[in-house]
Amino acid sequence: MAVEASRGSAAPATPHASDCTCGDCPVGAGPGYRRAVEAFRRRRDDLASGTGIPEAVAYSPEATRQWISDELTRSAREVSERAQLAGSVWLARTAVRSVAVICSSVVALLLGQALTAVGTGWTLSRTAGLLAAVLLAVPLASTAWLHRARGGVLAPLVGEDNRLSTSRAVSAAWLLLAGYAVLVLAVTLAGTGDAERRAALLDGFDVAHGGGLLTAVALSCAVTVWVRHTVATRVRGFRMQKVRAARPRATDLLTDDGRRGSFPDAQYVLVNAAALALAATRLARHPDELPDLPWAVALLVAVSALTYVAAKYTEGGRPVIQSIVRVREPGELHAPIRHGDELEIRGSGFVPAGAESADRLAETVVRIGGVHVPVPLVPVAGGFSCPSDTRLTVPVPAEVDAGRVDVRVITAAGTESGAYTISVSD
């Protein structure tokens, strides 16, 4: 990197301006990545229209297609490297912002307590609420700073696929609310000298008051553990495809791996957000007892959790080859499959969710017999026609032995399809 090279030299490093877009430093990582993406898109559209193809390969459609694919693959890998740098810089900045948000939340709570105390006076419950927020904010801010390279407070919420986990975020929200409620009661209990008042506070810990909250916390934590186990088991068993994301995004909570809206995730977040708002309101109204979450609301949370769990258990799948046909040019006679012919593989699941970027598409491979054939990138205006989720086009290399051979598709997630047998003639 340019910054590291300048540090190792005797000459002083040239500072980067705040609007730097070089892409080789933390300051310009984001703009540099966006510029690289725009340049790649222009290059892809130019090649799709036939512009910029060298004359040395223009004589042969096969050579042209291979050159275009290699050129786009190289450019896509450069964009991917820019994305990784931009993602690491974003995580570091998010960690700093999370510490600022935590501190701002405590200050906002203090201002809210002060404003609501006008006319009614400052009470022990207000002091307990403020001290509980400070006691909760200190370890959170410390954890965020220690894990600043991984996103601060987002670090525990990021799954193995580098996306924000919906189940982890929901369970963390319930745990934070429950921990805050217990701290409020503990501080209030410590500051109360009246025996009757202390007995009333201890009654606030009863299951009659906190049963609904305890149920919601237990359900959310159980869903988190179950989803992690299920996803890991299905990925290892080749029943689900997972592709690592460039960086976590807030939209991961409401979308699938392909950044498309997901009903199971959205309903799980919305139902729990509504229940959390109700529980927080009950705590604000009655700070001397655990939030009394109605059992009807707890049942609604349970139904939402079951829907989310069932969706996670059934989503995804491995690639499936349904048919393979020989590509025939217009006017060409029908013939058996021979070396040099192009095969069109039809099926589903060839492009896993989250693998729509060019660098991921270039990782798709077809194994014909014992030969691994990379699927060429075929650009069109605005995207690629190959690889697609339902169709792949690959040539039959001369290294494939004649006779009956098995064809398998290996996706960018590393998942292999079942075998489909074809006959290759001499």
C-alpha positions as CSV (number, residue, x, y, z in Angstrom):
1,M,0.0,0.0,0.0
2,A,1.1,3.6,-0.7
3,V,0.8,4.6,3.0
4,E,2.9,1.7,4.2
5,A,5.6,2.3,1.6
6,S,5.8,5.9,2.7
7,R,6.2,4.9,6.3
8,G,9.2,2.7,5.5
9,S,11.0,5.5,3.6
10,A,13.1,8.3,5.0
11,A,11.0,10.9,3.3
12,P,8.0,12.2,5.3
13,A,4.6,10.8,4.2
14,T,2.4,13.0,2.1
15,P,-0.9,13.5,3.9
16,H,-4.0,12.6,2.0
17,A,-6.7,15.2,1.6
18,S,-10.1,14.7,3.1
19,D,-11.5,14.2,-0.5
20,C,-8.8,11.7,-1.5
21,T,-10.1,9.0,-3.9
22,C,-6.9,7.1,-4.5
23,G,-8.3,4.0,-2.9
24,D,-4.9,3.0,-1.4
25,C,-5.4,4.7,1.9
26,P,-8.1,4.6,4.6
27,V,-9.2,8.1,3.6
28,G,-9.9,7.3,0.0
29,A,-10.9,3.6,0.4
30,G,-14.6,4.3,-0.1
31,P,-14.4,6.7,-3.0
32,G,-11.7,4.6,-4.6
33,Y,-13.9,1.5,-4.4
34,R,-16.9,3.4,-6.0
35,R,-14.6,4.7,-8.8
36,A,-13.4,1.2,-9.4
37,V,-16.9,-0.1,-9.6
38,E,-17.9,2.6,-12.1
39,A,-14.8,1.9,-14.2
40,F,-15.6,-1.8,-14.2
41,R,-19.2,-1.3,-15.3
42,R,-18.1,1.0,-18.2
43,R,-15.5,-1.6,-19.2
44,R,-18.1,-4.4,-19.1
45,D,-20.6,-2.5,-21.2
46,D,-17.9,-1.6,-23.7
47,L,-16.9,-5.2,-24.2
48,A,-20.6,-6.2,-24.4
49,S,-21.0,-3.9,-27.3
50,G,-17.7,-5.1,-29.0
51,T,-15.6,-2.1,-28.2
52,G,-12.0,-2.5,-27.2
53,I,-11.5,-6.0,-28.4
54,P,-7.9,-6.6,-29.8
55,E,-7.7,-7.6,-33.4
56,A,-5.5,-10.5,-32.5
57,V,-8.4,-12.3,-31.0
58,A,-11.3,-10.8,-33.0
59,Y,-10.9,-13.5,-35.7
60,S,-12.3,-16.2,-33.5
61,P,-15.5,-16.1,-31.5
62,E,-14.1,-18.6,-29.0
63,A,-10.9,-16.6,-28.5
64,T,-12.9,-13.4,-28.2
65,R,-15.2,-14.8,-25.6
66,Q,-12.2,-16.2,-23.6
67,W,-10.3,-13.0,-23.8
68,I,-13.3,-10.9,-22.6
69,S,-13.9,-13.3,-19.8
70,D,-10.2,-13.2,-18.6
71,E,-10.2,-9.4,-18.9
72,L,-13.3,-9.0,-16.8
73,T,-12.2,-11.6,-14.3
74,R,-8.9,-9.7,-13.7
75,S,-10.8,-6.4,-13.4
76,A,-13.4,-7.9,-11.0
77,R,-10.7,-9.2,-8.7
78,E,-9.2,-5.7,-8.5
79,V,-12.6,-4.3,-7.6
80,S,-12.9,-7.1,-4.9
81,E,-9.6,-6.0,-3.4
82,R,-10.9,-2.5,-3.2
83,A,-14.1,-3.7,-1.6
84,Q,-12.2,-5.5,1.1
85,L,-10.1,-2.4,2.0
86,A,-13.3,-0.3,2.0
87,G,-15.0,-2.8,4.2
88,S,-12.3,-2.9,6.8
89,V,-12.2,0.9,6.9
90,W,-16.0,1.0,7.2
91,L,-15.8,-1.4,10.2
92,A,-13.2,0.7,11.9
93,R,-15.3,3.9,11.4
94,T,-18.4,2.1,12.6
95,A,-16.7,1.1,15.8
96,V,-15.8,4.8,16.6
97,R,-19.3,5.9,15.7
98,S,-20.8,3.2,17.9
99,V,-18.9,4.5,20.9
100,A,-20.2,8.0,20.1
101,V,-23.7,6.7,19.8
102,I,-23.5,4.9,23.2
103,C,-22.2,8.1,24.9
104,S,-24.8,10.2,23.2
105,S,-27.6,7.8,24.3
106,V,-26.5,8.3,28.0
107,V,-26.5,12.0,27.5
108,A,-29.9,11.9,25.8
109,L,-31.3,9.9,28.7
110,L,-29.9,12.4,31.2
111,L,-31.6,15.3,29.3
112,G,-34.8,13.3,29.1
113,Q,-34.7,12.6,32.9
114,A,-34.0,16.3,33.6
115,L,-36.9,17.5,31.4
116,T,-39.4,15.1,32.8
117,A,-38.3,15.9,36.3
118,V,-39.5,19.5,35.9
119,G,-42.6,20.0,38.1
120,T,-42.4,16.5,39.7
121,G,-38.9,16.6,41.1
122,W,-36.0,14.2,40.9
123,T,-36.7,10.8,42.2
124,L,-34.6,7.7,43.1
125,S,-36.0,5.9,40.1
126,R,-34.5,8.6,37.8
127,T,-31.2,8.2,39.5
128,A,-31.4,4.5,39.2
129,G,-32.2,4.7,35.5
130,L,-29.3,7.0,34.8
131,L,-26.8,4.9,36.8
132,A,-28.0,1.7,35.2
133,A,-27.4,3.3,31.7
134,V,-23.9,4.3,32.7
135,L,-23.2,0.8,34.1
136,L,-24.4,-0.7,30.9
137,A,-22.7,1.8,28.6
138,V,-19.2,1.5,30.1
139,P,-18.6,-2.2,29.2
140,L,-20.3,-1.7,25.8
141,A,-18.1,1.2,24.9
142,S,-15.0,-0.6,26.1
143,T,-15.9,-3.7,24.1
144,A,-16.6,-1.5,21.0
145,W,-13.2,0.1,21.4
146,L,-11.3,-3.2,21.9
147,H,-13.0,-4.7,18.9
148,R,-12.8,-1.6,16.7
149,A,-11.2,-3.5,13.8
150,R,-14.3,-5.7,13.6
151,G,-17.0,-3.0,13.9
152,G,-17.2,-2.3,17.6
153,V,-20.5,-3.3,19.1
154,L,-21.5,-4.9,15.8
155,A,-18.8,-7.6,16.2
156,P,-21.0,-10.0,18.2
157,L,-23.8,-9.5,15.8
158,V,-21.9,-10.4,12.6
159,G,-22.2,-14.0,11.5
160,E,-19.7,-16.2,9.9
161,D,-20.8,-15.0,6.4
162,N,-19.8,-11.4,7.4
163,R,-23.4,-10.3,7.5
164,L,-25.5,-8.9,10.3
165,S,-27.4,-11.7,11.9
166,T,-31.1,-11.1,12.4
167,S,-31.4,-13.6,15.2
168,R,-28.3,-12.3,17.0
169,A,-29.5,-8.7,16.8
170,V,-33.0,-9.5,18.1
171,S,-31.6,-11.6,21.0
172,A,-29.0,-8.9,21.8
173,A,-31.8,-6.3,22.0
174,W,-33.9,-8.4,24.4
175,L,-30.8,-9.1,26.6
176,L,-29.9,-5.4,26.7
177,L,-33.4,-4.5,27.8
178,A,-33.6,-7.2,30.4
179,G,-30.1,-6.3,31.7
180,Y,-31.0,-2.7,31.9
181,A,-34.3,-3.5,33.8
182,V,-32.4,-5.6,36.3
183,L,-29.8,-2.9,36.9
184,V,-32.5,-0.3,37.4
185,L,-34.1,-2.5,40.1
186,A,-30.7,-3.3,41.7
187,V,-29.7,0.3,42.0
188,T,-33.1,1.3,43.3
189,L,-32.9,-1.5,45.8
190,A,-29.5,-0.4,46.9
191,G,-30.7,3.2,47.5
192,T,-33.8,2.3,49.4
193,G,-33.7,2.1,53.2
194,D,-37.4,1.5,53.8
195,A,-38.1,-2.2,54.6
196,E,-41.6,-2.1,53.0
197,R,-40.2,-0.4,49.9
198,R,-37.5,-3.0,49.7
199,A,-40.0,-5.8,50.0
200,A,-42.1,-4.3,47.2
201,L,-39.0,-4.0,45.0
202,L,-38.2,-7.6,45.6
203,D,-41.7,-8.6,44.6
204,G,-41.0,-6.9,41.3
205,F,-38.6,-9.7,40.4
206,D,-41.4,-12.3,40.6
207,V,-42.3,-14.4,37.6
208,A,-45.7,-12.9,37.7
209,H,-44.2,-9.6,36.6
210,G,-41.2,-10.8,34.5
211,G,-42.6,-14.1,33.0
212,G,-43.4,-12.6,29.6
213,L,-40.0,-10.8,29.4
214,L,-38.2,-14.0,30.4
215,T,-40.1,-16.0,27.8
216,A,-39.1,-13.5,25.1
217,V,-35.5,-13.5,26.1
218,A,-35.4,-17.3,26.2
219,L,-37.0,-17.7,22.8
220,S,-34.7,-15.2,21.1
221,C,-31.6,-16.8,22.5
222,A,-32.8,-20.3,21.6
223,V,-33.6,-19.1,18.1
224,T,-30.1,-17.7,17.8
225,V,-28.4,-21.0,18.8
226,W,-30.7,-23.1,16.7
227,V,-30.3,-21.0,13.6
228,R,-26.5,-21.1,13.8
229,H,-26.5,-24.8,14.3
230,T,-29.0,-25.4,11.5
231,V,-27.2,-23.2,9.0
232,A,-23.8,-24.7,9.7
233,T,-25.2,-28.2,9.5
234,R,-27.0,-27.5,6.2
235,V,-23.9,-25.9,4.6
236,R,-21.6,-28.7,5.6
237,G,-24.2,-31.2,4.3
238,F,-24.3,-29.4,0.9
239,R,-28.0,-28.6,1.4
240,M,-27.4,-24.8,1.6
241,Q,-25.1,-22.4,-0.2
242,K,-23.4,-19.5,1.7
243,V,-21.2,-16.8,0.2
244,R,-19.3,-14.4,2.3
245,A,-20.3,-10.8,2.0
246,A,-17.8,-7.9,1.5
247,R,-19.0,-6.2,4.7
248,P,-22.1,-6.2,7.1
249,R,-24.9,-3.8,6.3
250,A,-27.9,-2.7,8.2
251,T,-30.2,-4.1,5.5
252,D,-29.0,-7.6,6.3
253,L,-31.5,-7.6,9.2
254,L,-34.4,-7.4,6.7
255,T,-33.1,-9.1,3.6
256,D,-31.6,-12.4,2.4
257,D,-28.1,-13.0,1.3
258,G,-28.9,-11.6,-2.1
259,R,-30.1,-8.3,-0.5
260,R,-33.7,-9.0,-1.5
261,G,-36.5,-8.4,1.0
262,S,-37.1,-11.4,3.2
263,F,-40.5,-11.9,4.8
264,P,-39.4,-14.2,7.6
265,D,-36.6,-11.8,8.6
266,A,-38.7,-8.7,8.3
267,Q,-41.6,-10.1,10.3
268,Y,-39.3,-11.4,13.0
269,V,-37.6,-8.0,13.4
270,L,-40.8,-6.0,13.3
271,V,-42.7,-8.2,15.8
272,N,-39.9,-8.2,18.2
273,A,-39.3,-4.4,17.8
274,A,-43.0,-3.8,18.7
275,A,-42.7,-6.1,21.7
276,L,-39.5,-4.4,22.8
277,A,-41.1,-1.0,22.5
278,L,-44.0,-2.2,24.7
279,A,-41.7,-3.7,27.3
280,A,-39.6,-0.5,27.4
281,T,-42.7,1.6,27.9
282,R,-43.9,-0.6,30.7
283,L,-40.4,-0.2,32.3
284,A,-40.6,3.6,32.0
285,R,-44.0,3.7,33.5
286,H,-43.2,1.2,36.3
287,P,-39.5,1.3,37.0
288,D,-39.9,-0.5,40.4
289,E,-40.7,-3.9,38.7
290,L,-39.6,-5.9,35.7
291,P,-41.6,-5.0,32.5
292,D,-44.9,-6.9,32.6
293,L,-45.0,-8.1,29.0
294,P,-48.5,-9.5,28.4
295,W,-48.6,-13.2,27.6
296,A,-50.6,-12.5,24.4
297,V,-47.6,-10.5,23.2
298,A,-45.2,-13.2,24.3
299,L,-47.2,-15.7,22.3
300,L,-47.0,-13.4,19.3
301,V,-43.2,-13.3,19.7
302,A,-43.2,-17.1,19.9
303,V,-45.3,-17.5,16.6
304,S,-42.9,-15.0,14.9
305,A,-39.9,-17.0,16.1
306,L,-41.4,-20.3,14.8
307,T,-42.0,-18.7,11.4
308,Y,-38.4,-17.5,11.3
309,V,-37.0,-20.8,12.4
310,A,-39.0,-22.8,9.9
311,A,-37.9,-20.5,7.0
312,K,-34.3,-20.9,8.0
313,Y,-34.7,-24.7,8.0
314,T,-36.2,-24.8,4.5
315,E,-34.3,-22.1,2.6
316,G,-31.5,-22.7,0.2
317,G,-30.4,-25.8,-1.7
318,R,-27.7,-27.2,-3.8
319,P,-27.3,-26.7,-7.5
320,V,-29.3,-29.0,-9.7
321,I,-28.6,-29.9,-13.4
322,Q,-31.8,-30.7,-15.2
323,S,-30.5,-31.0,-18.8
324,I,-27.5,-30.4,-21.0
325,V,-27.8,-29.6,-24.7
326,R,-25.3,-28.9,-27.4
327,V,-25.4,-25.3,-28.6
328,R,-26.2,-25.2,-32.3
329,E,-25.5,-22.2,-34.5
330,P,-28.2,-21.2,-37.0
331,G,-28.0,-23.3,-40.1
332,E,-25.7,-25.9,-38.5
333,L,-26.7,-29.5,-38.8
334,H,-27.6,-31.6,-35.9
335,A,-24.7,-33.6,-34.5
336,P,-23.6,-35.4,-31.4
337,I,-21.4,-33.7,-28.8
338,R,-17.8,-33.4,-29.9
339,H,-14.6,-31.7,-28.6
340,G,-14.8,-28.0,-29.1
341,D,-18.6,-27.8,-29.0
342,E,-20.4,-25.6,-26.5
343,L,-22.7,-27.0,-23.9
344,E,-25.7,-25.2,-22.4
345,I,-26.3,-26.5,-18.9
346,R,-29.8,-25.9,-17.7
347,G,-30.9,-26.2,-14.1
348,S,-31.2,-24.1,-11.0
349,G,-29.0,-22.8,-8.1
350,F,-25.9,-22.1,-10.2
351,V,-25.5,-18.6,-8.8
352,P,-26.0,-18.6,-5.0
353,A,-27.6,-15.6,-3.3
354,G,-24.8,-13.0,-2.7
355,A,-22.6,-14.3,-5.5
356,E,-23.9,-11.9,-8.2
357,S,-20.7,-9.8,-8.4
358,A,-18.4,-10.5,-11.2
359,D,-15.5,-11.8,-9.0
360,R,-17.9,-14.4,-7.5
361,L,-19.4,-15.3,-10.9
362,A,-15.9,-16.0,-12.2
363,E,-15.5,-18.7,-9.5
364,T,-18.2,-20.9,-11.1
365,V,-16.7,-24.1,-12.6
366,V,-18.0,-27.0,-14.5
367,R,-16.3,-30.4,-14.2
368,I,-16.6,-32.4,-17.3
369,G,-15.1,-35.9,-16.6
370,G,-11.8,-35.1,-14.9
371,V,-11.4,-31.6,-16.4
372,H,-12.4,-28.5,-14.6
373,V,-13.7,-25.8,-17.0
374,P,-14.2,-22.2,-15.7
375,V,-17.4,-20.8,-16.8
376,P,-16.6,-17.8,-19.0
377,L,-18.1,-14.4,-18.2
378,V,-20.4,-13.2,-21.1
379,P,-21.2,-9.5,-20.6
380,V,-24.4,-7.8,-21.7
381,A,-25.5,-4.3,-21.1
382,G,-26.1,-3.9,-17.3
383,G,-24.9,-7.4,-16.3
384,F,-23.9,-10.9,-17.5
385,S,-25.8,-13.5,-19.5
386,C,-23.5,-16.2,-18.3
387,P,-23.2,-17.5,-15.7
388,S,-26.8,-17.2,-14.6
389,D,-28.8,-19.0,-12.0
390,T,-30.5,-21.3,-14.5
391,R,-28.1,-21.5,-17.5
392,L,-24.3,-22.0,-18.0
393,T,-22.5,-22.2,-21.3
394,V,-19.1,-23.9,-21.4
395,P,-16.9,-25.5,-24.2
396,V,-16.0,-29.1,-24.3
397,P,-12.1,-29.1,-23.9
398,A,-10.0,-31.5,-26.0
399,E,-8.6,-33.0,-22.8
400,V,-12.0,-34.7,-22.1
401,D,-12.0,-38.4,-23.0
402,A,-14.5,-39.6,-25.5
403,G,-17.4,-41.7,-24.3
404,R,-19.8,-41.3,-21.4
405,V,-18.6,-38.6,-18.9
406,D,-20.2,-37.0,-15.9
407,V,-20.8,-33.3,-15.8
408,R,-21.0,-31.4,-12.4
409,V,-21.4,-27.7,-11.6
410,I,-19.3,-26.2,-8.7
411,T,-20.7,-22.9,-7.6
412,A,-19.0,-19.9,-6.1
413,A,-20.0,-21.2,-2.6
414,G,-18.0,-24.4,-3.3
415,T,-21.1,-26.6,-3.5
416,E,-21.2,-29.3,-6.1
417,S,-24.2,-30.5,-8.0
418,G,-25.1,-34.1,-8.7
419,A,-23.7,-35.8,-11.8
420,Y,-25.4,-35.6,-15.2
421,T,-24.0,-38.0,-17.8
422,I,-23.4,-37.1,-21.4
423,S,-21.8,-38.8,-24.4
424,V,-18.8,-37.2,-26.1
425,S,-18.0,-38.5,-29.6
426,D,-14.6,-38.7,-31.3
